[in-house]
């Protein structure tokens, strides 16, 4: 009898699931003309394309340029561990119905990644960008540094969305 009860408890425990997190929410609207230009990476969750191998990107920037066809040109720059510049060029398009807050970015066609603006300063001085799986997160600013209060606000937005902000690493800028 005891074995049956223990077995039943194990079976019920295996069937139990943790409550699902709500999906990541984006800002309602992004004006791509105002978003265009260069952004400095202030912090990021570690990822393989910036932190893998010999990369260890520092001095990271992203430049967005509206294109005549409605897409957005993307140029990401950083310095690797040895000071070698790394440049990745791609393009993005806004997901229909997202208010331009959800973009699909490609650096290697036909592969696309999600770029979701989840936080945005009203004056477009800083932005919080993530992905729906919460595996990517960037805090960006128009200048190489961000005031502590603004940084705290940006991190708070990411934390409220369920991102592991304790894993954020700051990006050295010149």
Secondary structure, 3 states (H helix, E strand, C coil): CHHHHHHHHHHHHHHCCCCCCCCCCCCCCCCHHHHCEEEEEEEEECCHHHHCCCCCCEEEEEEEEECCCCCEEEEEEEECCCCCEEEEEEEEEECCCCCCCEEEEEEECCEEEEEEEEEECCCCCEEEEECCCCCCEEEEECCCCCCHHHHHHHHHHHHHCCCCHHHEEECCCC
